[in-house]
Every structure is written in structure tokens, then in C-alpha cells.
Amino acid sequence: MSKAPNIFTLLLIMTGCLQAHVALGEYRDPTTRVNVNEQTDLFEKSTDDYSGLQRQIEGQRDAAMDSARSGGGMEYLAKESKEEIEQNAEELASIKATELNSHGTGEMIKQNVINELYVDYNKPLNKQYLVDAKKLAKGQDELMRNLLAKLQDIGVDCKTVKGPIEQEPTYYLQVEQEKHKDTVYNKTICEELRNTYQCNDSVTLTCTRKGKGFGEWEARSIKFSGHALHNEKMNWGYAIKWKNKRWGWHITPYHPSGWGEYQIDSIWRNNPGAIIADARAYIATKLSVSIEQVGENVAFPDSGRGVGNINGGFQRWRVVWDEYEFKYQFREMFDVCEEWKEDWTERCRLQ
């Protein structure tokens, strides 16, 4: 007398028969029903003149439908004009049924829709997805082969028998699902409806990037000691022989070009622009201001002569005036904000 098959053998036979016709592993998106909440009439009861609001909405809907039927408002729905839309409709209607497929394919290529509809397996990430899918299918096939072989060893041959309805079984490789809890909302009831508010808006401005601003240019003059200039700014001037053992020291950016009874020691003898630029920087330093506040054009003393008494005692029989006067342009500088940050605050209270 043969033994009855145990429960494990029966389970193995049923599983093998069900899985006998598996092809490749497929994927099905898990679906979970969430946010299932009871619908109440809180909105209808909490809204003033709810029926009037309904009539207003229906009136707006009917007006929108009438406008759409008459062709009005198309400029808000499409970029093309009404004439262009009608022309496009006529062109589409003129396409033969046998040419629709070719026209559609051409338009998809033109708009690059082909690359969006079909997966490009040349991309690295898509290649990896394909490799993973093949591994899953290969493992599933290997599992089924082993299972069917075990069943055949015990005399079970699984096969599909055609019945009244021919239908191939479909199986899916189920992934692990995660349970999601429904969102629960706390219901708050307003016992006294009040929908009129008085609000105050305030803004706070904060400077995020500061800069420099300048005022209008104004003419100014400044005098420097002749003794200090002779010692500190020798390159500004040159000496002219007045008489024997008496040479007057003149300050000007334009030095004589030839050779005569001159004493020219300046390294900028042929570069008046360098002398003027150095004078501009010297004035800014003496005033303790930015060089941007002093104009580029500095006017030296007329004929290079100074004002006041003439003082001797300098090397090479030179005599120097008490002071030399310069004229220049000056402007005030102040801080400005180039970029502001706005911080709005709104406070409301019920009336």
C-alpha cells in the first residue's frame, strides 16, 4: 500500500503547476489607498449664502461655456490666433487616413518626442536597469527549472490543458510593500462665524550690499609749502637762471624740451601726465580723502610761479616761493545701499 503524499509534497506540486508557465519577472507598482476621510457638510454650513455662491459659480461656468462655444477667449488657451487654429484644423482634416501614421511619426521626430516615449538603453543608468532585470528573470527561470525537475522526479508532469477559454496564466514578482497610515485631520468648529478683518502691513528694509555715492563736482584750490614741495616733489619742477647765482624754482608739468639755462632733474621731464597724476594723489593724501574725490585734471600755478616771499638757502643757488597754489575739482563721498532686502509682516485682527 502506497503512502499518501504529505502536506509539503502537495504544496510543492501546486506551486510548480502554478509557476510552470512563468516567462520573465515583471514589476507591478504597489498601490496603497490613503487619505480616506469622511466627507461632511462643514463647508456648506460654514459658508455665508452658500446657495448664492453656488449660483454665482454656475453662472460663471455657463458664461465660460458660452464663450468657448463662440470662440471667445481662445487667446488665453492657445498662443495661435483663431485663424491659425482653423488653418491647422483644415490641414489636419486634409490628411489621408493612410498617411496619418507617417505624418505622426514625422511630427514626433520633429518635436523630439521619440526620445521621451522610448527608453534609451545606451544611457548608463538604463543599462544598469536592463542588467538587473535580466538577472531577476534568469534567477526566476532557474528556480522554475529546479522546481519542475523535482516535480518530474516524483511523477508529476505539469502542463496547461486547453479548456473552453484559452488563457495564459500571468504571474508577477511581488515587491515588499510598506503600509501607510491614513492621515487623520483634527476637526475644528468655529462657533461664531466672522470673516471681516483689519490688517496692517509693515516692511523692514535691510541693506545687503553697500556701495559709495558721490556728490557734484566743485572747484577748489589748495596751497602747499614751497620748502616741502622742493624736498618731497622735486620731479614736479625745474629751475630757471634769473641771474648769476640765482635760479628760480618753477613748478609745472610741462618742462622745457631743449637744453639751456635750466636745471631739470625730473624723471618725468617728458611725461606731464605722470606729474599731474602724482599731484592728484598728493592732494588726496593731504586731505585724507579717497583719490576718487579729487578730479583728474589738476591745474598747476600760472607760469609755475608761487606766491609770497622768495626764500634762498637751497642747493645750486635755487630760490623758492613761500607757497604754490593748485586748483582742482572735489566732490563729497557718502555711503549708499546698492541692494535692499524686504521683510514684510502682516498683522490682522477680527473686526
Secondary structure, 3 states (H helix, E strand, C coil): CCCCCCHHHHHHHHHHHHCCCCCCCCCCCCCCCCCCCCCCCHHHHHCCCHHHHHHHHHHHHHHHHHHHHCCCCHHHHCCCCHHHHHHHHHHHHCCCHHHHHHHHHHHHHHCCCHHHHCCCCCCHHHHHHHHHHHHHHHHHHHHHHHHHHHHHHCCCCCCCCCCCCCCCCCCCCCCCCCCCCCCCCCCCCCCCCCCCEEEEEEEEEEEEEEEEEECCCEEEEEEEEHHHHHHHCHHHEEEEEEECCEEEEEECCCCCCCCCCEECCCCCCCCHHHHHHHHHHHHHHHHCCCHHHECCCCECCHHHCCEEEEECCCHHHEEEEEEEEEEEEECCEEEEEEEEEEEEEEEEEEC
